[in-house]
Amino acid sequence: MVALLTTLRDRAMSEVRSKGLEVGRIGLTIPVQWTLEFEEVYRGLVAEVFKEVGEDGVYFFTETEALARYLFKHHAEEMDPEAKYGAVMFFDFGGHNMVCPCSSLALCCWTD
């Protein structure tokens, strides 16, 4: 796992540096069924490879939460063109294994 993360880090850092940027935090998507214990193991591995952020700079988002964030950032008007509603419900039916259906209620503000 460390070798895979190291390859990812090398490629990401090359891209980041070529744009004159720095990595301050890392957000990772995870399946909703992951336990907090597994998140801690994963956080430790990522922090070991991405030393510049450390464990405090590693954040996790469920796949549904990541999708909601993307849609609000790039497609908010399309989700509610008349801005009638202050919330959108996202459903996650477990993806490939259907083990853990869940939902997320995302509150939003349609204006800046």
C-alpha positions in Angstrom: 0.0 0.0 0.0 2.9 2.4 0.8 4.4 1.7 -2.6 1.1 2.6 -4.3 0.6 5.7 -2.3 4.3 6.7 -3.0 3.7 6.4 -6.7 0.5 8.5 -6.4 2.4 11.1 -4.3 5.2 11.4 -6.8 2.8 12.0 -9.7 0.6 14.4 -7.7 3.5 16.4 -6.4 5.0 16.7 -9.9 1.7 18.1 -11.1 1.2 20.4 -8.1 4.8 21.8 -8.3 4.5 22.4 -12.1 1.6 24.8 -11.3 3.5 26.5 -8.5 1.2 25.1 -5.8 1.7 23.3 -2.5 -0.2 20.5 -0.8 -1.7 21.6 2.5 -4.5 19.0 3.0 -5.6 15.8 1.4 -9.2 14.8 1.0 -10.0 11.1 0.2 -13.2 9.5 -0.7 -14.1 6.3 1.1 -17.0 3.8 1.1 -19.6 4.5 3.7 -19.1 1.1 5.3 -15.5 1.8 6.3 -15.1 1.8 10.1 -13.4 4.6 12.1 -10.6 2.1 12.9 -9.9 1.5 9.3 -9.9 5.2 8.6 -7.2 5.6 11.2 -5.0 2.9 9.6 -5.5 4.6 6.2 -4.9 8.0 7.6 -1.6 6.8 9.1 -0.5 5.3 5.8 -1.3 8.4 3.8 0.4 10.7 6.4 3.5 8.5 6.3 3.8 9.0 2.5 2.5 12.6 2.4 4.8 13.9 5.2 4.1 17.5 4.3 0.5 17.3 5.5 0.7 14.9 8.5 -2.2 13.1 10.0 -4.1 16.3 10.9 -4.1 17.2 7.2 -5.9 14.0 6.0 -9.7 14.2 5.7 -12.2 11.6 4.6 -15.5 12.1 2.7 -17.9 9.4 1.9 -18.4 8.8 -1.8 -21.9 10.3 -1.6 -20.7 13.4 0.3 -18.0 13.9 -2.4 -20.6 13.7 -5.1 -22.8 16.2 -3.3 -19.9 18.6 -2.9 -19.0 18.3 -6.6 -22.6 18.8 -7.7 -23.1 21.9 -5.5 -19.9 23.5 -6.8 -20.5 22.8 -10.5 -24.2 22.1 -11.1 -26.2 23.8 -8.3 -28.4 25.7 -10.8 -29.2 22.5 -12.7 -30.3 20.6 -9.5 -32.8 23.3 -8.5 -33.1 25.9 -11.3 -35.9 27.8 -9.6 -34.2 27.8 -6.2 -37.3 26.5 -4.5 -35.7 24.1 -2.1 -33.0 24.6 0.6 -31.9 21.0 0.6 -31.2 18.1 -1.7 -31.2 14.5 -0.6 -28.6 12.2 -2.0 -29.0 8.4 -1.8 -26.2 5.9 -1.7 -27.3 2.4 -2.3 -24.0 0.8 -1.6 -22.5 0.8 -5.0 -20.9 -2.5 -6.0 -22.1 -4.5 -3.0 -25.3 -3.0 -1.8 -24.3 -3.7 1.8 -25.2 -0.3 3.3 -27.9 1.8 1.8 -27.8 5.3 3.3 -28.8 8.8 2.5 -27.3 12.3 3.1 -29.2 15.5 3.4 -27.2 18.3 2.0 -28.3 21.8 3.0 -27.3 24.4 0.5 -27.3 28.1 -0.2 -28.0 28.9 -3.9 -26.5 32.4 -3.7 -23.0 33.5 -3.0 
